[in-house]
Amino acid sequence: MYSLEKIKLNIVKLVNKSLNKKIIQTSDLIYPPNPEFGDLSLPCFELAKKLNKTAVETAEFLVSEINVNDIIVSAKAIGPYLNFTINKNYLAGDLIGDILSMAEEYGANKSGKGKKVMIEYSNVNTHKEYHVGHLRNICYGGAVAKILSANGFKSIPVSYINDFGIHVAKTLWRYAEHYKNNKIAKGKNKGGFLGELYAKASRELKDNPTAKERVSSLMKKIESRQGAEYKLWQKTRKWSIDYFDKIYKELRVEFDNIFYESEFIEKGMKMVRDLCKKEFLIKSQGAIIADLEKYNLGVLLFLRSDNTALYPVADLPLAVEKFKKYKIDKSIYVVDVRQGLYFKQLFKVLELLGFKQEMAHLGYEFVKLPGKMMSSRTGDIITYENLRAQAVKKAARETKKRRKDWSAKKITDTVNKIVNGALKFEMIKVSAGQVITFDINQALRFDGFTAAYLQYVYARIQSIFRKTQKHKNTKTQKYEEIKLEEAKEHDLVMKLAKYPDAVKKAGENCDPSEIAKYLFDLAQLFNDYYHSVPILKAKKELRASRLALIKSVSHVIANGLGLLGIEVVDEM
């Protein structure tokens, strides 16, 4: 049990004892809006109803009845609230002891009770470009997977790659028309090259019905899994998969499994035929649909009138395999908000087929360029490859300027951590429901609400320890040994104590921005403390306590960034 939870339990016992009955619980306690009011507060509105008093009378009554102790040093009524002040050195010692002993485990909880949750994200399309918009998906999904693990769930991160849709036929039509007999330049990014072809094909097909017919015919030939068209699909598909693998390695993203649409299409077509026989699916104007009108969900299209498959044909058997093979308790899909209706339809179909497991769609808003939206079809995008190259160039230039004595390898390693941090943090520092206007200059800043700022604060703490050997003897201390009397120290201690709350809230809401905002607040408190209170120049006992405090800050920053998939940097 974490420090604040123990203290909350202590308060609950004090209050319930004064009432001679168990009425309140820890969840009734809140944090006062002004630290001057106290450290924890009990709103008395609900309690007042049970005691047949006003909320103000209840707060004043409790003050007269409660006997404070060595943990809770004061209780005072402010209007309808009963505010408690914690013994600062008790909290500091107990908390710092927890953080330094638990290390990377600090903040985790077991609320998930080991339930198996599969998080499906990075659902990219082969034969298309990988752009900055895709980063939001992979960063959001990756962070949610780590946060759920920290909340006691058995998190299973997987990816599902759309490698068999009509977009493939469009790209290969353009390739066959213009590049079939031409060699691609040596060293060219073949995966990115396919994305360029897709954008060109989309523009050219817009007002070309003859070409559209060729694309439809090409798709059917690919689906037959025979002939030259299928072989071309196999070859170019590998280009895209190799391209994605390179990106995953650069971003340090790992999946327990990667599913491909092409592996489930045939299973899906069989399911469609079976469901048609059972009249679960019906024919409408030549197409095959699920009629969900009575659930106010419209119709879900499975097969077009030309018999080519749409997303649910593969999504349905994939969902079934997840439940039956992996025995998961919950299935989460991380896909942008435009697919909200589709997932409601898919979940309803699965429910009607007898699957009662929990299913959730984590939608997220768009990423756009300043002044305009991005689109793979028009080619109006920032590609991941170009963005990363620009970020690496700028970060390397700044790092070389500051660290002329570093080796090339150390610069490269540090720059990669800074760049990964910048790309990821920009995508998850705001809630999923907020549109991101991606500004490369903002993303690469080394101050403000950025990953580089948090990495810099961590590095600053490490530099303090490099200046003294004393930290090697900094051990987990009992609260009697911790002496932290400054108000700014108590602010830091309280913030550190709230980290488990942030992890739990982020898990409950699948919201990595809770962690991002928490870390930024913690970093700001540390910087304010660092500039105001001497650490290394303090007297011996006080120095040891302050070193233990800032070491705890560095642990929590590392833990929080780790949940966001971001590495810390020892030097910058």
Order of alpha helices (4+ residues) and beta strands (2+ residues): alpha-beta-alpha-alpha-beta-beta-alpha-beta-alpha-beta-alpha-alpha-alpha-alpha-beta-alpha-beta-beta-beta-alpha-beta-alpha-beta-beta-beta-alpha-alpha-beta-alpha-alpha-alpha-alpha-alpha-alpha
